């Protein structure tokens, strides 16, 4: 099952000298209106405690306050000697000062001795500071190496440096003070924040759990990769690029197979999808004679809209399906043609998953580029043209990735972004400036410079 044939139409429109803009298609939702409806019906998921290492990339479900100071005790920033500053006021290479060594403290130990005038305590990096300490003198400013070389017991030490008060002493609470907000609700956890939680002893952390996204293909003509390809059939690509995309966006894809063109199989497969947090289907939402997905979905819940003023991907369904236990499962019905399906998933699936994960849905970053090829708009929909980007003489250029038919997956595979031709424009000519959404599975670092205008 495929989209309407006009999504394959790439010929130049027959524009008259007076026809500079398209009339607005009032019968279709704009992309913004459709997205508002999607986000209005999708809710953040519930919180769960997960092991710390499994929380990377997940959203913190509550504020985290420091239960104690870090460091908990004042400690040494260097290997050296804890001293009284007044003892060493005139110490130098020319006038070294000899102090008694009263003891030693290592990291992980509490001091058993204190520092008093005329005495020093040998100390390791990270070890708690003994009472009476004014400063730490690094061992490089002493004769410790010479004593070790000579095999002399270190009962006294010669110091050739006059320290300042507090030298190399890390005060308690220098990094974090008890009671401080260290990570706020809504923070997406990353390696440093996970390390910070570990430093406070957290083995588990409360996060918005990862969404489970069920993905279902439909149609008698579709079969699974790995099987011998039968005449007249095609392999299911929509399930796999959608699954890879939702995994990249922080969700867990659940592949539930292919529903055949009969209501019994379609109902059974759709009900499997109701066990997930979001159901994504591909094909069966256009006006084709065998597009039964609409009927099956209507039996299971309410459909909010069926079509969007965009190209590719006009036939898009979204609504809520009734699941056991009173749950309502959002459903996103993608077109069958693979380029259309992936463009629609980027525009609507990506922000929906972001909201479910407890984050603020953010649009894709965009760049301004010079068009190398014209973008024709044949029927007053917003065109998302698949383009490759290249920096030439300090400017970003966008060229179409070949033919733009909605069935051509290579047009997306070779694209760095989606160049936008607004609904009302008949054509965006070559040489004109265009806004390009950057596809977030591509590496754009070679294009990004201080001179590049990047917006979010």
C-alpha positions in Angstrom: 0.0 0.0 0.0 1.4 3.4 -1.0 0.7 7.1 -0.7 -1.3 9.0 -3.3 0.5 9.0 -6.7 0.9 12.7 -6.7 3.7 12.4 -4.1 5.8 11.0 -6.9 5.2 14.0 -9.1 8.5 16.0 -9.6 7.7 17.8 -12.8 7.7 21.6 -13.1 4.2 23.1 -12.3 2.4 25.0 -15.2 2.6 28.4 -13.6 1.1 31.4 -15.3 2.7 34.8 -15.2 0.2 35.7 -12.4 0.6 32.5 -10.4 3.4 33.3 -8.0 2.0 31.6 -4.9 -0.2 28.6 -4.1 -3.5 29.1 -2.4 -3.3 27.8 1.2 -4.7 24.2 1.6 -7.4 24.8 4.2 -8.4 21.2 4.1 -5.1 20.0 5.5 -3.5 20.6 8.9 -0.2 22.6 8.8 2.9 20.8 10.2 2.7 23.1 13.2 -0.9 22.4 13.9 -0.4 18.6 13.5 2.6 18.7 15.8 0.7 20.7 18.4 -2.0 18.0 18.4 0.6 15.2 18.7 2.3 16.9 21.7 -1.1 17.8 23.2 -2.0 14.1 23.5 1.4 12.7 24.4 2.4 12.7 28.1 5.7 12.1 29.9 6.0 8.5 31.2 6.1 7.5 34.8 9.3 7.4 36.8 11.3 4.4 37.8 14.5 3.7 39.8 17.2 2.2 37.5 20.8 1.2 38.1 23.2 4.1 37.7 24.9 2.8 34.5 21.5 2.2 32.8 20.5 5.9 33.4 22.8 7.4 30.9 20.7 9.5 28.5 17.5 9.2 30.7 15.8 12.2 32.3 16.0 12.8 36.0 12.6 12.5 37.6 13.2 14.5 40.7 15.6 17.1 42.2 18.8 15.7 43.8 20.3 17.5 46.8 23.7 16.9 48.2 23.3 14.7 51.4 26.8 15.7 52.6 29.8 17.9 51.7 32.2 16.8 49.0 34.9 16.6 50.0 33.5 15.5 53.4 36.7 16.5 55.2 39.5 19.0 54.3 42.2 17.1 52.5 45.5 17.4 50.8 45.9 18.2 47.1 49.5 17.0 47.0 51.8 14.4 48.4 53.9 16.2 50.9 54.0 17.5 54.5 51.4 19.2 56.6 53.0 22.1 58.4 52.6 25.2 60.5 53.2 28.2 58.2 55.0 30.2 60.9 57.7 27.5 61.2 58.7 28.1 57.6 58.4 31.9 57.2 62.1 32.2 56.1 62.6 28.8 54.5 64.5 28.8 51.2 67.2 26.9 49.3 69.7 29.1 51.1 68.1 28.9 54.5 66.4 25.4 54.8 64.4 24.5 57.9 64.4 21.1 59.5 61.2 19.8 61.2 60.5 16.6 63.1 58.1 14.2 61.3 55.4 13.3 63.8 53.6 10.7 61.7 52.0 10.0 58.5 48.4 10.0 57.1 47.3 8.2 53.9 44.2 8.6 51.8 41.3 6.6 53.3 42.7 7.0 56.9 41.8 9.5 59.6 44.8 11.3 61.1 46.1 9.9 64.4 48.4 12.8 65.1 48.1 16.6 64.8 50.5 19.2 63.6 52.2 21.4 66.2 55.0 24.0 66.0 58.4 22.4 65.0 56.7 19.3 63.6 55.3 18.1 60.3 53.1 15.2 59.3 53.8 13.3 56.0 50.5 13.2 54.0 49.3 11.7 50.7 47.1 13.2 48.1 43.4 13.0 49.2 44.3 12.2 52.8 42.3 14.2 55.5 44.2 17.2 57.0 45.5 16.7 60.5 44.4 19.2 63.2 46.8 22.2 63.4 47.7 22.1 59.7 48.1 25.6 58.0 49.5 24.4 54.6 50.9 21.4 52.6 54.5 21.6 51.4 54.9 19.3 48.3 57.7 16.7 48.8 59.6 18.3 45.8 60.5 21.2 48.2 62.1 18.8 50.7 65.0 16.4 51.0 62.7 13.4 51.0 64.2 11.9 47.7 67.7 12.3 49.0 66.8 10.5 52.3 65.1 7.6 50.4 68.2 7.3 48.2 70.5 7.2 51.2 68.1 4.8 53.0 67.8 7.3 55.9 64.7 6.8 58.1 62.4 9.8 57.7 62.1 11.0 61.3 62.9 14.6 60.3 62.6 16.5 57.0 64.4 19.5 55.5 62.1 22.0 53.9 63.4 24.7 51.4 60.1 26.5 50.7 58.0 29.1 52.6 54.4 28.2 52.0 51.4 30.5 52.3 48.4 29.8 54.5 46.1 27.2 52.9 48.5 26.1 50.2 47.4 22.8 48.7 44.6 22.3 51.2 41.2 21.4 49.8 38.5 22.7 52.2 35.5 20.5 53.1 32.6 21.2 50.7 34.9 22.8 48.1 33.1 20.9 45.3 29.6 20.5 46.7 28.1 21.7 50.0 25.5 19.7 51.9 22.0 20.7 50.9 22.9 22.2 47.5 20.8 21.2 44.5 23.3 19.2 42.4 21.0 17.9 39.6 17.6 19.3 38.8 14.5 17.4 37.7 14.4 17.2 33.9 18.2 16.9 33.6 19.2 14.4 30.9 21.9 12.3 32.6 25.3 12.0 31.1 28.7 10.6 32.2 29.7 13.5 34.5 26.3 13.7 36.2 26.3 9.9 36.7 29.7 10.2 38.2 28.4 12.9 40.5 25.6 10.7 41.6 28.0 7.9 42.3 30.1 10.2 44.4 27.1 10.6 46.7 26.6 6.8 46.9 23.7 6.5 44.6 23.4 2.9 43.2 20.0 3.6 41.6 18.5 6.9 40.4 14.9 8.0 39.7 14.4 8.7 36.0 11.6 8.9 33.4 11.8 5.4 32.0 12.7 4.7 28.5 9.6 4.6 26.2 8.8 1.3 24.5 7.8 1.9 20.9 6.0 -0.8 19.1 6.6 -0.7 15.3 4.3 -2.5 12.9 4.4 -2.7 9.1 1.3 -3.5 7.1 0.6 -5.0 3.6 0.5 -8.3 1.7 3.4 -7.1 -0.5 5.9 -6.6 2.4 8.1 -9.4 3.8 10.9 -9.6 6.4 14.6 -9.1 5.5 16.4 -12.4 5.6 13.7 -14.3 3.8 13.9 -15.3 0.1 12.3 -12.4 -1.8 9.1 -13.6 -3.5 8.1 -12.2 -6.9 6.1 -9.0 -6.7 7.1 -8.4 -3.1 9.5 -6.0 -1.3 11.4 -6.1 1.9 10.2 -4.2 4.9 12.6 -1.2 5.3 10.2 1.1 7.2 10.3 -1.1 10.4 14.1 -1.0 10.5 14.8 2.6 9.8 12.1 3.6 12.2 13.5 1.2 14.8 17.0 2.6 14.5 15.7 6.1 14.7 13.6 5.6 17.8 16.6 3.9 19.5 18.8 6.8 18.6 16.2 9.1 20.1 16.3 7.3 23.5 13.4 4.8 23.1 13.3 1.0 23.0 12.0 -0.3 19.7 9.7 -3.4 19.8 9.3 -4.9 16.4 5.9 -6.7 16.1 6.1 -7.8 12.5 4.0 -7.4 9.5 0.2 -7.3 9.5 -1.4 -8.8 6.4 -4.3 -7.2 4.5 -7.1 -8.8 6.4 -8.9 -7.4 9.5 -8.2 -10.5 11.7 -4.5 -10.3 11.4 -4.4 -6.5 11.5 -6.5 -6.4 14.7 -4.3 -9.0 16.4 -1.1 -7.2 15.5 -2.4 -3.8 16.6 -3.4 -5.3 19.9 0.1 -6.5 20.5 1.2 -2.8 20.0 -1.1 -1.7 22.8 1.4 -3.2 25.3 3.9 -0.5 24.4 3.9 3.2 25.2 3.7 4.3 21.6 2.6 2.5 18.5 4.0 3.3 15.1 2.5 1.8 11.9 3.6 2.2 8.3 1.2 2.1 5.3 -2.5 1.7 5.3 -3.5 5.3 6.1 -4.1 6.7 2.6 -7.1 6.4 0.4 -6.2 3.1 -1.2 -8.9 0.4 -1.6 -7.0 -2.0 0.7 -6.1 0.6 3.4 -7.8 -1.1 6.2 -5.6 0.3 9.0 -8.0 3.3 9.3 -11.0 1.0 10.1 -9.0 -1.2 12.5 -7.7 1.9 14.3 -11.1 3.4 14.6 -12.3 0.3 16.3 -9.6 0.6 18.9 -9.7 4.3 19.7 -10.0 7.8 18.3 -8.0 9.2 15.4 -7.3 12.9 15.7 -6.1 13.6 12.2 -5.4 11.8 8.9 -3.5 14.3 6.7 -0.9 17.0 6.9 0.0 19.8 4.5 3.5 18.5 3.8 5.4 16.7 1.0 6.4 14.0 1.2 4.1 12.4 3.7 0.6 13.9 3.4 -1.2 10.8 4.7 -0.3 10.7 8.4 -2.5 9.4 11.1 -2.4 10.3 14.8 -4.7 9.4 17.7 -5.1 7.5 20.9 -5.9 3.8 21.2 -7.6 2.2 24.2 -5.4 -0.4 25.9 -6.2 -2.9 28.7 -6.3 -1.4 32.2 -7.6 2.0 31.0 -4.3 3.1 29.4 -4.4 5.1 26.2 -1.6 4.5 23.8 -0.6 7.2 21.2 -0.5 5.9 17.7 1.4 7.4 14.8 0.5 6.1 11.4 3.2 6.7 8.8 2.8 6.5 5.0 4.0 3.4 3.3 6.5 4.9 1.0 9.9 4.8 2.8 11.1 8.4 2.2 7.7 9.7 3.3 7.7 7.5 6.3 11.1 8.6 7.5 10.4 12.3 6.9 7.1 12.1 8.9 8.8 10.2 11.7 11.4 13.0 12.0 8.8 15.7 12.1 6.4 14.0 14.6 7.9 10.8 16.1 11.1 12.5 17.3 9.3 15.3 19.3 6.7 12.8 20.6 9.4 10.5 22.0 11.2 13.5 23.5 8.1 14.5 25.5 7.5 11.0 26.6 11.1 10.9 27.9 10.4 14.0 30.0 12.4 16.4 28.0 11.3 19.6 26.1 10.8 18.7 22.4 13.3 20.8 20.5 13.2 21.3 16.7 16.1 20.0 14.7 19.0 22.5 14.3 18.9 24.4 11.1 21.4 26.1 8.8 20.9 28.6 6.0 22.3 27.4 2.6 22.4 28.4 -1.0 20.3 26.1 -3.2 22.2 24.5 -6.1 18.9 23.0 -7.6 15.4 24.4 -7.7 12.7 23.0 -5.4 9.3 22.8 -7.2 6.1 22.9 -5.2 3.3 21.3 -7.3 0.3 21.5 -4.9 0.7 24.0 -2.1 2.2 21.7 0.6 5.3 22.4 2.6 8.1 20.6 0.7 10.9 18.8 2.7 13.5 18.3 0.0 16.3 15.9 0.7 19.6 17.7 0.2 23.3 17.0 0.6 25.3 19.9 2.1 28.8 21.1 1.1 30.8 24.2 2.1 32.1 26.0 -1.0 34.0 29.3 -0.7 32.9 29.8 2.8 29.1 29.2 2.1 27.0 26.2 2.7 25.4 24.8 -0.5 22.5 22.5 -0.7 21.9 20.2 -3.7 19.1 17.8 -4.1 20.0 14.1 -3.6 18.6 13.1 -7.0 14.9 12.5 -7.7 12.6 13.3 -4.8 9.9 10.7 -5.1 8.4 9.5 -1.8 9.3 5.9 -2.6 13.1 6.7 -3.0 14.8 5.8 0.3 18.2 6.7 -1.2 17.1 10.3 -1.3 17.1 10.3 2.5 20.1 8.0 2.9 22.3 10.4 1.0 20.9 13.5 2.6 22.4 15.7 5.3 19.2 17.6 5.8 15.7 18.6 4.7 15.5 21.9 2.7 12.2 23.6 3.3 10.1 25.2 0.5 7.1 26.9 2.2 3.5 26.0 1.3 2.8 29.2 -0.6 5.8 29.1 -2.9 5.6 27.6 -6.4 9.3 27.3 -6.6 12.5 28.1 -4.6 14.9 28.8 -7.4 18.5 27.7 -7.6 20.8 30.4 -6.1 18.2 31.4 -3.5 18.8 30.9 0.2 17.0 28.1 2.0 16.6 26.9 5.5 17.8 23.3 6.0 16.9 21.0 8.9 19.9 19.0 9.9 19.2 15.3 10.2 20.4 14.3 13.6 21.9 10.9 12.5 24.5 12.7 10.4 27.8 14.2 11.5 27.7 17.9 10.6 31.0 18.8 12.3 32.8 19.5 9.1 30.2 22.1 8.2 30.0 23.9 11.5 32.3 26.9 11.9 32.2 30.1 13.9 30.9 31.9 10.8 28.0 29.5 10.3 24.6 30.7 11.3 23.1 27.9 13.4 19.7 28.2 15.0 17.8 25.8 17.2 
